[in-house]
Amino acid sequence: MSLAGSATSIEQAPGPYRSDEAPTEFTEHGGYRYAYRRFGPRGGTPLVLCLRFRGTMDHWDPAFLQVLSDERDVIVFDNRGLSLTSGPPARSIEEMGRGLLDLLDALGLAAVDVLGWSLGGMVAQAAVLAQPQRFHHLIVAGSTSQGVPGQPAPEAKVWQVAGRGANDDEDFLYLFFPQTPEGRAAGLASLRRLEHRLTASGAVVSAEGVQGQLNAILAFTEGFWSRLPELQLPVLVANGSHDVMINAYATYAMSTRLPNARALLYSDAGHAFLFQHAAEFGDQVLSFLR
């Protein structure tokens, strides 16, 4: 395990960002119409991204996507019943993993790498466990396998804030970034980068979608902890040491059970460490995938 030290500068790729200009496309599978965007050089193994609780594909920080898509064919999408994708929202982690697999089937992708952040990290694990031959690498960011013995629970305030009907900047800063001057500055910079897409789209997860995700999380008590040894592919697990949503202990614990894993912690960051350190963590991901 490596521990990244504190950084005082706000890291971000210079705009404009190619993800902000990528068109929204649609593909169909099993009666559902999946919305996705694809950008970066074609020809290699695509990197598919799975997003957090209450997130849409407009909630990925474009600075982070810029670094990844400098080298990789990147795909972001809305899972079943969320934002621009049709159908009733999935109500279990396994169903959400099936949504990812359905998208890959629709796009004719036999082999990919996958990165999941927060809830998306659990979804990515579900897909890899269901079809391990399809995935070359797995990155689990700010997430858990759930069922981790001794994993500290979040404070009650976390779900009070995360469950509000609408979240403002202060809510996101509390949930995703450390309460330091540097953390707040990085958080506000990230939120402003998201505005290019969100101001135009107003993308949100519906109340039904939020409830489906909550049901999935609440039912995921045993999780995949006992199945981690099945994940034989290379896995990168990473988080910020001050994550108030999913305690970073889960990152260390997962590394002790995964057969082929690297673990990375950022000592000055929280749940959105991948946005706070977009350039640095993006480079870490690319290095891992190479």
N, C-alpha and C positions, 0 to 999 in steps of 0.2 A: 504493500500500500504506500502511496506517496501522499504527502500533505502539502498542498500548494500554499505558499505564504501570502501575506497581505499585499494588496496592490493599492496604490493611492490614485492611479489614473483610471479614467473611465474608458474601457476598451470598446471600440466599435469600428466596424468597417465603414469607410466613407460612402455616403449615398451618391447617386441613386442606387437602389437595391433591385436586383433582377427579380426577386420574389414579388416585389410590389407591382411589377409590370407583367408578371406571368398571367395569362388568361385562365379563367375558370373553365374546366372541361368536365364532361359528364360521360359516364359509362354505366351499363346496366348489367345486373346479375341477379338471378333469382327473384325477379320482379321488383328489385330496388334500383333506384337511380343514384349512383354515387358521384358526388362532386369531388374534384381533385384539381391540383395544379402540379405541373411538372416543369422543372427548369434545371439548367446546368448541362454539362457536356454529356451526350449520349454515347453509348458504346460499351460502357463498363457495367458493373453490377449496380442496379439502382439502390438508393438509400431511402427507405420509407419511414416517415415520422408519425408517431402516435401521440396525441396531445392529452393534456391534463383535464381534470374535473372542470366542467363548465367551459371548456375551451373549444373554439372552432379553428379552422385553418387560418383565419385572420389573426389569431392570437399568438402565432409564432413570431418572435422578434426577427425582423428582416436582417439585422446585422449578423445574427447567428446563422441564418439561412445563407447569407452571402458567402460566408467562409466555407460552409459545407459545399455549396454549389460551385465554388471556384474549381473544384476537382471532381465532384460527384454529380450524378444524375439524381436529383432530389425530388421526392414526391410527398406532398402534404395532402390531407384529405379530411373530409367530414365523415365520421362513421355513421352507421345506420340510424336514421331518424333524427340526426343532429344537423341543425342549420340548413345547408343546401341539399343534404342527402335525404331521400324520401324514406317512408316506412315508419313503423312504430319503433321507438328507441329500444335498444337492447336492455335487458334487465339483469344481466349477469356478466361477469368478467369473461367467461367462456364465449358467450354470445358476441361480445365486443371483439374478441379474438377472431371469431368466425367472420365478422364484418371485414376485418383486415384481409383475411384469406379470400373472401369473395371479391374484394377489390383486385387483388393480385390475379385471380382467375379471369376477371373481366378484362384486365390489361394484358393477359397472356404472359405474365412474368413467372417463370419457373424457379428463379433464384434471385434473392434480394438480401440486403442487409437491413436491419431494422433498429431504430432508436425510439424509445418510449420515455416520455417525461411524466412523472407523477402517476396519475391513473393510467396514462398511456404505457408506463413501464410494466404494469400488471397485464395490460392488454397484449403487449408485445410478447411477454412470457407465455401467455395462453396460446398465442398463435404458434410460437416456436415449439411448445410442447405438443401441440396437435399435429404439426407437420415439420418435424425437425430437419428433414432433408431439404427443405426449401430455403433455409436461412443459413448464410455464411457467417455472419457476425451479429451480435446482439449488444446494444448499449442500453443500460437501465439507469436513467438519470432522475435523481430526486424521488426515488420510489422504493418499493419493498417487494418481497415475495409473499408478504403477509404470513401470519403464523410463526413469525420469528420469536423464539423464546426470549423473554426479557426485553422485548422492544418497548421503549417508553411510549406511552400514549400522549397525544397532543393535549394541550390545555383546553379547557372548555371554551375559552374565548375563540379558539381557532375555528371551530365549527359554527359558532355564533356569527362570526364575520363571514366565513365562506358560504354560509347558507342564506345570507341576506338576498332579498329580491334583486338588488342591484348593488354593485360595489364601486366605490369611488377610489381615487388615487391613494388615499390614506389606508383603505382596506388592503389594496394590492401591496403597498409598501410593507404593511404589517405581515401579511401572509408570505411574501416572496423574498423580501430583502432584509438584511440586518438593520437594526435601529441605530446606525452610526451615520455620521455625516457623509462618509464615502458611500455607504450602502444606500442611503436615501438619494444621493445624487445619481448613482448608477441606476436606481430604480426609476426615478423620474425620467432619465434619459431614455430608458427602455420603453416606458409608457408613451413617450412622445413619438418614438419610432413606430409604434403600433398604430398611431393615429391615421397614417396614410390610408391604410385599408379600412380600419374600423369607422372612421368618419364617414366614408362613402357607403359602407355596407350595413353598419349598425348590427353586425352579426352577434347573435346571442344564442345560447342553448335554451330551448323552450322549457316551461315549467315541467312538462311531461318528461323531457329529456333529463332534466336535473334530478327528478324523482327516480327515474330509471337508474341513473348513475349512483345515487345514494343507496338504492336497494341493492345494487351490485356490490358496492363497497361493504355494506352491512352484512351481506351474506357471505362475504369472502373471508370469514374468520380464520379458517385453517389454511387457506391460501395454497401457495405452491412450495412452501418451505421444504416439505418432505420429498418433493420431486426435483429439487435443484440438481442433484447428481445426474439426472437424465440429460441435462443441458451440456452436451459434450462440445459444443461449438465455442469459439472464443467469446468471452463476455467482458465488457467494461462496465463496472458499477461505479457511480459517481454521485456526489452530493456536496452541498455546502454544510459546514460543521454546525451552522446555526439555523438549520431548517426547523421551523416551528410546526410544519404540517406533517412531515414524515421524518422522524428522528434519524439522524445520520448513522446511528448505531446499526440500522438495517443494512446499510451499504457495507460496513465491515463484516457483519454477520453473514451476509450472502457470500462474500468472498471466501469464507471458511468452508462453505459447502459446495461451491461451484468447482468443477474439476479443472477448468481452464479460464481463470478470471484475473483481471487487474482491477484494483480499487483506487479511487482518486477522491480526495476530499479538499475542498477549498476552505481555508481557516477563517476567511473574512466574509463568507457568503452564506446565503440561506437557500430556500427552495428554488429560487430562480438563478442559481449560480451560473447556469449556462447562458443567461442573458447578461448578467453582471460581468462575466468574463467571456463574452461572445467570441472574441478573437482567439484567446488562449485555449478555451475548451474546444472550440471548433477545430483548432490545429491538433489538439489531443485526439479528437475523434478521427480525424483524417489519418494521423499517424497510426492509430490502432487498426483502422481498416486496411491500411497498406500492408 
